Amino acid sequence: MKGLKKVALVTAISAASFGAQAEMQALDDSTMSNMTGQAGVTIELDANVSIGEIQYKDQGSLFMSDIAIGGAGLNGHTYADGTAAGTALDNLKIDIDIAGDGTDLGQSYGLAKINDPDVVEVANTGIQVPTDPLTGAAVGGQGEVAPTIDDGDLVIALDAIDQNDGVDLALNVGEVRLGDSSQGVNETTGAYTTGTGTVLLSNLRMNGQIGPIDIVIDGTTSNMNVNAYFQAGGQVTMPFMATSLGFKIHNGRGDDQLIYTNSRGDVAAFAHAQVDISPNADTTKGLNVNVQDFSGDIDLTNITLGTAPSIGSVYLTDLSVRADMNVYGH
């Protein structure tokens, strides 16, 4: 488990320094103590990331090429007040803390970060939290369950530096394609061979909004709990099916809407996902992935087959998923 903690910590720190343009600022212990109750590390991120190609090699290969990650301005997004979005992924902070003996376990979790007046003036948030259908009382998210944070647990929390601006991002992927065993990196010589194969996906253009994201790694059981609020939408082409469509994952309609409006008038309707990932007790079955909750709405719009006119759109409202699965090699 110590190794897992180190990997998670190094990964979080490396993410802030990766890319062509990145700025990182660590807050002092006094400021951090006021935020979490215990000294730790905060990383403020301002970055553009581009990757020419990623190859996953089994026997054959899967290639992802022309990848770009940054602010929503990469895709020409304009905010509600008329200003253009930036091209960098910014206004994002990452808090990293290892819990102690119980004196530092009171940090905000999940939607409480938005509702907590110590984090942002509630009057400016425009947050609408779901309500219990029986009591009418506000609840902490669609299916959010705050895990118990004990001595020795690693907590990694992503959130906006300024809640009134939020964190917008863009993810663009030029192509995802298959390749045979002769293509890509030769593991013996290091040589690289290009080739062609079936294109599964192309021209993915996605804008999104990141809400609070919390990752808690249990220091005793090796369980990792990921709790995330987000929305995403864009367009994609799937050449192997001769299909293209627009898509959006959000939670802006139905009975459990979760809508956040920032000071610029930009609206985010956060879908919610919470997942436990842990080693399976049966070591032949690798990882156990327990989806505690996925709640939201999904829109598939302007679906086209070939060059023919659109065949229409599909809308899923109040989608709720609970699932348990094992992931292992074969």
C-alpha positions in Angstrom: 0.0 0.0 0.0 2.9 2.4 0.6 3.9 1.9 -3.0 0.4 2.8 -4.2 0.4 6.0 -2.1 3.8 7.0 -3.6 2.5 6.3 -7.2 -0.6 8.4 -6.6 1.4 11.3 -5.1 4.0 11.3 -7.9 1.2 11.1 -10.5 -0.6 14.1 -9.1 2.6 16.2 -8.9 3.7 15.1 -12.4 0.4 16.1 -13.9 1.0 19.7 -12.9 4.4 19.8 -14.6 3.4 18.0 -17.8 2.9 19.9 -21.0 4.3 22.7 -23.1 3.0 25.5 -20.8 2.5 24.9 -17.1 2.6 27.0 -14.0 2.7 25.6 -10.5 2.3 27.4 -7.1 2.4 25.7 -3.7 0.6 27.4 -0.8 2.4 27.7 2.5 1.6 25.4 5.5 -0.4 28.1 7.2 -2.8 28.6 4.3 -3.1 24.9 3.8 -3.9 24.3 7.4 -6.8 26.7 7.2 -8.1 24.8 4.2 -7.8 21.2 5.5 -6.9 21.4 9.1 -3.5 19.9 8.4 -0.4 21.0 6.5 -0.2 19.4 3.1 0.6 20.3 -0.5 -1.6 22.4 -2.9 -0.8 22.5 -6.6 -2.4 25.3 -8.7 -2.5 24.3 -12.4 -2.3 26.3 -15.6 -1.4 23.9 -18.5 -1.7 23.0 -22.1 -1.0 19.4 -23.0 -0.5 17.9 -26.4 0.5 14.3 -27.3 1.3 13.2 -30.8 0.4 9.5 -30.3 -0.3 6.9 -27.6 0.1 3.2 -28.4 -1.5 0.4 -26.4 0.2 -2.8 -27.5 -1.1 -6.3 -26.7 -0.3 -8.5 -29.7 -1.8 -6.0 -32.1 -2.1 -2.3 -31.1 -4.5 0.5 -30.4 -3.3 4.0 -31.4 -4.6 7.4 -30.2 -3.2 10.3 -32.1 -3.3 14.1 -32.1 -4.4 14.6 -28.5 -4.8 18.0 -27.0 -6.0 18.9 -23.5 -6.5 22.5 -22.4 -9.2 25.1 -21.7 -12.5 25.3 -23.6 -11.0 28.0 -25.8 -9.3 25.2 -27.8 -12.6 24.7 -29.4 -13.6 28.3 -29.6 -15.9 28.4 -26.6 -17.3 31.7 -25.5 -18.5 32.4 -21.9 -22.0 33.7 -21.2 -20.7 37.2 -20.6 -19.2 37.3 -24.2 -15.6 36.8 -23.3 -13.6 34.1 -25.0 -12.5 31.1 -23.0 -8.8 30.6 -22.5 -6.9 27.7 -24.2 -5.1 26.6 -21.0 -6.6 24.3 -18.4 -6.4 26.7 -15.5 -8.2 27.8 -12.3 -7.6 24.2 -11.0 -6.0 23.3 -7.7 -5.0 19.9 -6.4 -4.9 19.4 -2.6 -2.8 16.5 -1.4 -3.0 15.4 2.2 -2.3 12.3 4.2 -4.7 12.2 7.1 -3.4 12.1 10.7 -4.7 11.1 14.0 -8.1 12.6 13.6 -7.4 16.3 14.1 -7.3 17.0 10.3 -10.4 15.1 9.0 -12.8 17.9 8.8 -12.1 19.1 5.3 -15.0 19.7 2.9 -16.0 16.8 0.6 -18.0 16.7 -2.6 -20.7 19.3 -3.0 -19.9 20.7 0.4 -17.0 22.5 -1.2 -19.4 24.6 -3.2 -21.9 25.1 -0.4 -19.4 25.9 2.3 -19.3 29.6 2.9 -15.7 29.4 3.8 -14.9 28.3 0.3 -17.2 30.6 -1.7 -20.0 33.1 -1.1 -23.2 31.0 -1.3 -25.1 33.9 -2.8 -23.0 33.7 -5.9 -23.1 30.0 -6.6 -26.6 29.5 -7.9 -26.3 25.9 -6.7 -29.5 23.7 -6.7 -28.9 20.5 -4.7 -31.1 17.5 -5.1 -33.8 16.9 -2.4 -35.0 13.8 -0.7 -38.3 12.9 -2.3 -39.8 11.9 1.1 -38.6 14.7 3.4 -37.8 17.4 1.0 -34.5 18.0 2.7 -31.4 18.8 0.6 -29.0 16.0 0.2 -25.3 15.9 -0.7 -25.5 14.8 -4.3 -27.3 12.2 -6.4 -25.6 9.2 -4.8 -22.7 10.7 -3.0 -21.4 8.8 0.0 -18.5 10.5 1.9 -16.0 7.8 2.9 -14.6 7.6 6.3 -11.1 9.2 6.3 -8.8 7.6 8.8 -5.3 8.0 10.0 -2.8 7.2 7.2 -5.3 7.7 4.3 -4.2 9.7 1.2 -6.7 12.4 0.1 -6.3 14.0 -3.3 -8.9 16.7 -4.0 -9.4 18.7 -7.3 -11.4 21.8 -7.2 -11.6 25.4 -8.6 -9.3 28.0 -7.2 -12.2 30.5 -7.8 -15.6 28.8 -7.6 -17.2 31.8 -9.4 -15.2 31.0 -12.5 -15.2 27.2 -12.4 -12.9 24.9 -14.3 -13.6 24.4 -18.0 -11.6 22.1 -20.2 -11.3 20.7 -23.7 -10.2 17.3 -24.9 -9.6 16.7 -28.6 -8.5 13.4 -30.2 -7.7 13.2 -33.8 -8.0 9.5 -34.3 -8.3 6.1 -32.5 -7.4 3.2 -34.8 -6.4 -0.4 -34.7 -3.0 -1.7 -35.9 -1.4 -5.1 -36.4 1.6 -6.6 -34.6 4.1 -5.1 -37.1 3.0 -1.5 -36.3 4.2 0.9 -33.7 7.1 0.5 -31.3 9.4 -2.5 -31.7 10.0 -3.6 -28.1 13.3 -5.2 -29.0 14.9 -2.5 -31.2 13.0 0.6 -30.2 12.3 1.3 -33.9 8.9 2.7 -34.9 6.8 1.7 -37.9 3.7 3.5 -39.0 0.8 1.7 -40.6 -2.9 1.8 -41.2 -5.9 0.0 -39.6 -9.6 0.3 -38.9 -10.4 3.8 -37.5 -12.7 3.4 -34.6 -13.1 7.1 -33.7 -12.1 10.4 -35.3 -12.4 14.1 -34.8 -13.4 14.0 -31.1 -14.0 17.5 -29.9 -15.2 17.8 -26.4 -15.7 20.7 -23.9 -16.4 20.0 -20.3 -16.8 21.5 -16.8 -15.1 20.0 -13.8 -16.9 20.2 -10.5 -15.4 18.9 -7.2 -13.4 15.7 -7.5 -12.2 13.7 -4.5 -9.9 10.7 -4.4 -9.4 8.9 -1.1 -7.0 5.9 -0.9 -7.4 3.9 2.2 -4.2 3.3 4.1 -5.3 -0.1 5.4 -7.5 -1.7 2.8 -5.9 -0.4 -0.5 -9.3 0.8 -1.6 -9.5 3.9 -3.8 -12.7 5.9 -3.7 -13.3 8.4 -6.6 -16.1 10.9 -6.3 -16.6 13.3 -9.2 -19.0 15.9 -10.5 -18.7 16.9 -14.1 -20.4 17.7 -17.4 -19.1 17.1 -20.9 -20.3 17.5 -24.5 -19.1 17.7 -28.0 -19.1 15.7 -31.3 -17.4 12.6 -32.6 -17.3 10.5 -35.8 -17.1 6.7 -35.7 -15.9 5.7 -39.2 -16.1 1.9 -38.7 -19.9 2.4 -38.2 -20.2 5.3 -40.7 -21.8 7.3 -37.9 -21.3 10.7 -36.5 -23.2 12.4 -33.7 -23.2 15.1 -31.0 -23.2 14.1 -27.3 -23.7 15.6 -23.9 -23.4 14.1 -20.4 -25.0 16.4 -17.8 -27.8 16.6 -15.2 -29.9 19.5 -16.3 -33.4 18.0 -16.5 -35.6 15.4 -14.8 -36.2 14.8 -11.1 -32.6 15.2 -9.8 -31.2 18.2 -11.5 -27.9 19.6 -10.2 -27.3 23.0 -11.7 -24.5 25.4 -10.9 -24.4 29.0 -12.2 -21.2 31.0 -11.8 -20.8 34.8 -11.6 -20.4 35.1 -15.4 -23.7 33.4 -16.0 -22.2 30.1 -17.2 -24.3 27.1 -16.3 -23.0 23.7 -15.4 -25.3 20.8 -14.8 -23.2 18.3 -13.0 -23.5 14.5 -13.6 -22.2 12.5 -10.7 -20.0 9.4 -10.6 -18.6 7.6 -7.5 -16.5 4.5 -7.8 -14.6 2.2 -5.5 -11.5 0.5 -7.0 -9.6 -2.2 -5.0 -7.6 -5.4 -5.4 -9.9 -8.4 -5.7 -9.8 -10.9 -2.9 -9.5 -13.5 -5.7 -6.0 -12.5 -7.0 -6.8 -14.1 -10.4 -9.4 -11.5 -11.0 -7.3 -8.4 -10.7 -9.2 -5.3 -9.7 -12.7 -5.0 -8.3 -14.6 -1.9 -9.6 -17.7 -1.0 -7.8 -19.8 1.8 -9.3 -21.6 3.1 -6.3 -23.4 5.7 -8.4 -23.6 7.2 -11.9 -26.4 9.7 -12.1 -27.2 12.1 -14.9 -28.7 12.7 -18.3 -27.2 11.7 -21.7 -28.0 13.3 -25.1 -27.1 11.8 -28.4 -27.9 14.4 -31.0 -27.9 14.8 -34.8 -27.1 11.2 -35.4 -26.1 10.6 -39.0 -25.3 7.5 -41.0 -22.9 8.1 -43.9 -23.7 11.4 -45.7 -27.5 10.9 -45.4 -29.6 13.4 -43.4 -29.7 13.0 -39.6 -31.9 10.2 -38.4 -32.7 12.2 -35.2 -31.6 12.3 -31.6 -31.9 10.2 -28.4 -32.3 11.6 -24.9 -31.8 9.6 -21.7 -33.2 11.4 -18.6 -32.5 10.5 -14.9 -30.1 7.6 -15.9 -29.0 5.8 -12.7 -26.3 3.1 -12.8 -25.0 0.8 -10.0 -22.6 -1.9 -11.1 -19.9 -4.3 -9.7 -17.3 -5.7 -12.0 -13.9 -7.4 -12.1 -11.1 -6.4 -14.4 -8.2 -8.7 -15.2 -5.9 -9.9 -18.0 -6.5 -13.0 -20.0 
